[in-house]
C-alpha cells in the first residue's frame, strides 16, 4: 500500500522543472555523484576525495533548499521519498531538511534515507523535531544507519510525534551507530507513547546494546498495545540471557500481534535467554507468523527445550521460521525441542535452519517424528547442513514424511552429514505418499554416497509421479576440513540408475542436476545423457558439473538424438589438463541441435 510502484524522477533537477501540481508521489535522489553539471568519469578522475565530498554535500543541501521553495506548489503530493545517503552532509543538513519537512503537512507517506552521512546527535534531534509538522503522516520510514548518533542523539527520536495521530506504520533504522542501553531505553519509551501504531520495524544491528537496553526496549514495546506487526533486528549486540528473557517476557503484552520477527543473532544468548525469549508468546492468541533468528549464539540442548516448549504453546501459528544455525545441540532434550510442533495442526509453512548444530541421529529422529504433527503443512524447508545425521536419521525422515498428504514444496539440505548409500536408499522412500508434492529440492553433497545410493535415490524418485520441478545436488565441495573423506563417489552405473529413475517421473517439467567434483568420465557422461533421454515431458533442463570437453560432447550427442527441450541451461567447468582440443563453440553448437530448443544459457 505504501510502496512506490515506479521511480518517476531521478534527480532533484528533473523534479524542479516538472509540472509540480500533477504529482501524487515523488522519489528524489540528491546524491551528487550520479548526475549534475559534471561529466561523471572526468569528475571522478580529476578530483580528490575531499573535493568530491564537499561537492556532494553542497549539492544535497542546495537541492533541499530548492525543494522547500516549491513544495507549496505540490498541492496533490501524497507520497515522498528523499534519498540523501552517502551525500556526506554531516550536521549541516538539518536546517535544509527541516525546511522541507515543515512543508509536508499534507504528505501521508514519507521515506527518508540518510545513511552514511556523518550526522551526529544535534542533527538527529533537529530532524526529529521537524517531523512534528507532518500532521497527516500515516507511514514513515527513516534510515539513519552508519552515522555518528549516540545515546544523546537518539534520546529525542520519536519524542515529537504527539501530533501525528494518524501514524500507524513506522520503520526506523539506526544500525551501526553508537547507541547503548540508555539510548535504546529512551527510544522505546518514546515509542510506547504512540498507541495508534499497528506496524513497527526497528533496526538496531551492530550498536552497543546490552541487557539494560533490551529490557528497556521490551518495556517500551509492551506499551504499544495495538501493534499487529513487529519486526526487531538486533543482531551483533550483547543483550545476553537476561536481556533476551526480559525482552521476551514483555512481548507477551502485545496481545494483538499477528506477525512477529525477531533477529537476535550474535548476542551471547545461552540456554536461559533462549528459554525466556518466547516464554509469553502464547498470550498473543492471534499470532500467525513467527520468524525467530538466534543463530551464532551459545544455545545448547536446554535452550532448545525451552524454545520448543514455548513455541509449541502458540497454536495459531501458520508460518514459522526458526534459524538456530551454529549453536550446539545434541540428542539430549531433542524430544522436548520437538514440542514446538506438538500442536501444529495449523502450521502451513515451516523453515527450520539447524546448520552446524551438532545434531546426531537421536536428535534428528525425535525432530522428524515430531514433525508428523504438522498434518496440514504445505511448504517445508529443512537446513541441516554440517551435522552428524546418518542412516537412522534418514530412516526417521522417511517415516515422518509418509503422513504429509498436503505437502506441496520440500527443500532438504543434508550436505556434510553421514547419509551414505544405505541412508540415501531410504531417505526419500515415502515421498510418493505426498500426493500434492510439486516442488522438490534436495542437497546431498559430501555424504559418502556411491553407486548403490545414487541408484536408490533414482528408484525412490521414480515413484514420485506428482513432482513437476526437481532440483538435486550430489556435488562435492571443499568447504569443511573433512571434505575429502566425505566425498560422494558415484560412477557410470550410479549416474545411469539415478537419471533413468528420474526419467520415470511422468509429470516432471523442470529438472536441475548438479554433479560438481564427482569425477565424471566419458562413460558416466554418456550414461547420464542416455538416462535423461527418457525425460520426454521436460520443458527446462539445467545441468551443473565439471568434466572434460570430450565428456561434454558425448553428453550432448546422447541428448540431441532423443530429447525435445524448449529451455536448456548449462553450467560446465572443463578440466583443461586432459588435453582436449575441442573449442567451447563446438560444444555450444552440439547442444544447440537439441530439438525445439528456444531458450538457452550456456556458462562455460
C-alpha angles and dihedrals in degrees: 000000000000100000121107111242098203139009103244099177133026106188136034088237091062092048095051094057095045129096097279100192092055096065124101092170136016136187112199127187115201098180108125101207094071098056144351138107096318134079101250099222094044093043094054095045095048099043132071122227095260091054091048093051092049093048092048092049094048092047093054095047093046090048092053091049091053092046092053090056095056102036090090087067093053091086096161099041111130105157125043131179121187121187114197097152117146092002089127095222097144117191090331089084096067099082095045093046091045091056089055095048091049088064094051099085092125097045115112098183126037130178115186121183117190101153121155096008104129091240117158141197098294094052093047091054094046093049090050091052091054091058089070088078093060094087098165099049114134095162126040129174120180124179115194100157125154098014134122099266117142135180090284093057097043091049093086100035108123090007094113099054098100092112095046093092093155095056109119103150123053129173117180125176120193100157119153097021131123094259118145139174097298095049092047091050092048092049093050091047089056091048091052090065094067107083094174095065111120100164123038129174118181124184116195103151119154098010127125100265120150137171095300094052093050091048092049091047091053093050093050093048091050087066092058091086097170098054113134100168122034126176120181122182110189105148121146098031131108106245095139129185098312094047092049092048094048092047091049095049091053095051090067088070090067092079096166094062116128098165123040127174119182121181111186105151120152096017104125091251115164136180096296094051093045091050093051098042097082098021097118102031090104086076088067094080093174095054108129102154124050128173115181120181113183100147124149096028132115100264117149135177094294091055090048089054092052094047093047094048094049096046090046089064092058095087097170096064114123101168118041130175122176120181111191100152120154097022123118119250131158139182090283110098094008093125090053093049086056088064086083085079099037094103098027102124089124094052112116105161124038131178114179118180113190097155111167097351096139091249115175133192093275094056092042092050093052091045095051091044092053091050088067087080090068092085096158098045116136105175125036131175120182117186106191100153118155103014135119101259114147141164095313092052091048090051091050090051092055092049092050095051094055088084102048098103093157098047113127103164129035128176118181124181113188099154115151098020131114102258097134124170098307094049093045090052093059104028097093098025097117100041088099086074090061091086094179096048108128104156123047127176120178130176116191103158119150098016102123091253116164137176094298093053093046091051089048091053089050092051091051094047090049088070094052097089091155095064115105101174124038129180115182127175124187093161122142119227135183098224095120138047092250095050097120095046092048098047122132112242107202121164137185094289094052095045092050093048091048096048093042090053092049089052089063091066094105097195097043111132106160122039130178121181127182122193105162114166094004090127096241114197129189094274091050092049092049092048091049091054092046092052094046091049088078092061094102099166101049118130096176132028126183121186124186120183147116123240142121124300091245088059090052091054092050091050091049093048091053092051102044093055097056117013133078112204132170096194129033127176120185127189104183130169112192128216101229092183091078094073099245112173094190116118124230089241091057089056092047091051090051094056093041088068091071109122119257092006109161106153127038140165114190116186111185 
